[in-house]
């Protein structure tokens, strides 16, 4: 019965006067607390929505940019984001995320909000994630954005158990690349055939839409060997989370993977303690060091 009721609402919104106003219709909004995705613990969210745009009024088929912002609240106040997260921090420094959408599509978004991104101590909390929708008719800049009315649920509520946090820093001190990539082709063969790679390394949590790029090193250009002196700085994760340490050939469009490690902090510290170079992926030499910070 509830499904039939929801369908009636959706059809009426699409065909009535609402269709002549800019609005976001949220069909479904669900959450699952204390979930692990790609070895990262967090709050798993799913929502589906569709944007309705007044094409006659604006004299255009869709806005230049359109997005959904989600922000986390505790007892009515925004929750600060941890310092090291990039993907789950808004401009105000609060924990949340942004999703860009297209006008004509029904958007189904699956998202893991990692617990490490929340500047909260270990414990049990009743959280709320509030969703707002924004558009810019003529620009990709958010400076002149206009808020859009939302129909349907726009608040996710969940009781979560925040695990203890771990803090560390890591340094990839040196690498040496083989002459070909995983496909057997020379590096940068689509750009300048046979040119040496442009090497960098990154520290990442999660994958795909949930990826959080904690750190990206400076790029060493046109070289099969690279060395760095600067570490990642302090990174925060939840206890038992795993992170990626990846080395790339930096390209203008898509970076080409050279090697990847997927480790817990304990495993990272153990590898560092061996103080030995290893062969990894398309690297004939790879060496890192890591240090646990704040207990």
N, C-alpha and C positions, 0 to 999 in steps of 0.2 A: 504493500500500500504506500509506504514511504517513497519507494522508487517511482511509482506512478505520479505521486504528488510533486516530486522533484522534476520529473519530465515535463509536467504541465507548466511549472514555473519557468523552466528553461525555454520552452516553446513560446510562452507568452512574452518573456523578456526579449526574445529574438524578433518577434513580430509586432509588438506593441510600440508605444511611444518611447520605451526605453531604448529601442534600436536607433532612435534619432538623437541619442545622447552618448557622450563618451563615458564608458563604464566598463568595469571588469566583473564578470560573472564567475563566481567560484562554485563549482559543482560539488567538489569533494575535498575534504580536509581531514587527514588522519595523521597520527603520530604513534611511534613506538619507542618507549624509553629504554635505556640501558641495552642498546643494540651495538654490535660490532660489524663494521663494514671495512674490508681491506685492512683488518687488524687495527682499526681505530675505533675506540668506544665513543658513543654519543647518542643523540636523539635523532631517530630516523623519521623523516617527514615525507608525506606524499600529498600533493594537491593537484587538482585539475581545474583549469579555468579557460575562459574565452573572453577576448577583448571585443567590445562593440564600439565602433568608431562612426561618428556622424560625418560621412563623406560629403553630403550635400552642403552642410554648413562650412566645412573646411575647404571644400573644392579640391580635395586630394584623396587618394585611396587609402593612405595610412600615414601615421606620424613618422617623422624621421627617426625617432627612438622611443622605446616603450619598455618599461621595466617594473618589476615587483621588488620592493624592499621588505625584508623581515628583520625585526629587532627583538632581542630577548629582554624580558622584564622579570624582576623579582619584587614582590610587594609593591607593585606599581612604579618601580624605578628601573631605569635601564641598567643592565649588567655590563660592566666593563669587559673589554676583550683583553686577553693576555698580549703581552708586548710582541711576541714572535709571530703570531698569526697574521697572514695577509688576506686570505680569502674570506675570513669570517670577522672582519672588523670594518665598521663604517667610518665615515669621515669625522664623526664625533668621538671616535675611540671606543664605541660600544660594540658589543657582540651582536652579529647579525650577518646577513648575506643578501646579495642582489642577484636577480634573475632577469635577463632580457628575454622578451617574448615578441612574437610576430602577430600582426593584427588578425589575420584570417584563420589562424590555426588554433585548435584546442590544445592547450599546453598541459602536458602531464609531467610534473616535476617531482623527481625523487632526490632527496637531499639528506645528507648526514651532517648534523651540527655537532662537531666534536666537543667532548667535554673539556678537553685541554684548553679550548679557545675561551672558555668562561673563566673570568677572574673570580673564582669561587673556591673556598677551601673544601676539603673532603667532607661529605655529609649529604643529607637528604634535603631536597628543595622542591617547592612548588613553583614552577616556572610558567610564563606565558610568552608566546611568540606572536607579536602583532604584525600583521601584513598591511602594507599600503601600496598603492599603485600610482605610477607616475608616467607622464608622457611629455615629449617635446615635439611640437608639430613640424618645425623647420630646422632644427639643429640637433646634433648628437651631444651637445653640451648639456649638462644637468643644471646649469646656472639659471636658466629660464624655465625650468620644469613646472608643469602644472599637475596638481594632484587629481586623481580620477576616483569617482565614486565606486564603491565595491558593493555588490549584491551577493548575499550569502555569508557564510562564516568567514571571519577574517582574523580570528584569534585561535591559536593552538595552546592548549593547556596540558601540562604533564608534570608528574612527580618523578624526579630523577634522583639517582644515587651517584653523586660525583666521586670518582675514585681519587686516591692521592696522586699528586703531580710529581713528575721527575724533570730535572733541569740538567742540561748538558751543552757542550760545544764540541764541534768537530772540525777537523782540518784535513783536507786531501792535500798532502804535501807535494806529491809528484805523480805523474803518469807518463807512459810512453805508448803511443798508439801503433797498432799494426797498419800496414799500408792499405788494407781494404776493409770495407764495412761487412755487416753480417750477410749481405747478398753477394759478396765477392767483388763488389764494384769499388773503384777508387773513391776516396772522400771528395765531396763537392763535384762529382762527375757531371751533374746536371748544370753546374755553374761554370766551373773551369776544370775540365777533365784532368784528373791526376794531381790537382792542387792539394797541398797539405791541409789538414783540418784546422778549424778554429775551435780550440778546446776550452770548455768550462765545466764546472760541476755544480750540482744543486742538491739541497736537502729538502725532501718532500714528504708530506703525510697524505695518505689516500691516493686515489687515482681518478681520472676522468673529471666529471663535474665537481667531485668532492676533493680534488687535489688542492693542497695548501703548500705553496712554495715558500718555505721558511727562509731559504737563502739561495742566492745565485752568485757564483764567483765572478770575478773579472775574466774576460775572454783572452786567451793567449792565441793570437792569430798566426795562421800559416805555419804551423809547426807540428811535428809528430811527437814532440816532448813538451811537457809543461810542468811548471812548479809554482806553488803559491805559499805565501807566508802568513796571510790573514785567515783566521778561522771564521766560523759562522756567527760567532757571538752567541749569547744565551738563547737556547731553544727550549720551549715548554711542551711536554706531552703528558698524557695520563700514564700511570704505571701499567705496564704490560702492553701498551701500544707499540706498534712497529713503524719505523720510518724507512724511507728510501734514500740512499746516497747514490746519485746517478751522475755519470760523466757523459757529456754530449759533444758532438760536432755542431757548433752554433751556426745556424743558417738563417737567412732573412725571413723565410716562411715557416718552416718546421725544422726544429733541431733533430739531428740524427743521433740515436742512442748508441753509445760506445760501450757502456757497462752499467750494471745495476746491482746494488746490494739492498736486501730487504731484511732489516734487523730490529730486534728489540734493543733497548739501551744496554742491557746486560751483555747481549751478544756483541754490540758495538764496542763496549769497553774491553771485552775479552779479546777481540781482534786487535784493538789498539795496543793492548798489553804485550802481544807477541812481537810487536815492533819489527815486522817483516814485510817485505814487498810480496805481492801475489800477482798471478796472471788472472785477469778477470775480463770476461767478454772479449772485446776486440782490443784489449790493452795487454801488452806483454809485460807491463810494469804498473803496479798500482800500490800506493801506500797512503795510509791515513793514521791519524791520531785522534783520540777523543778523551774528553774529561767530564766526569760527573760534577755538577755544580750543586749548590744549595741542597742540603739533606732535609 
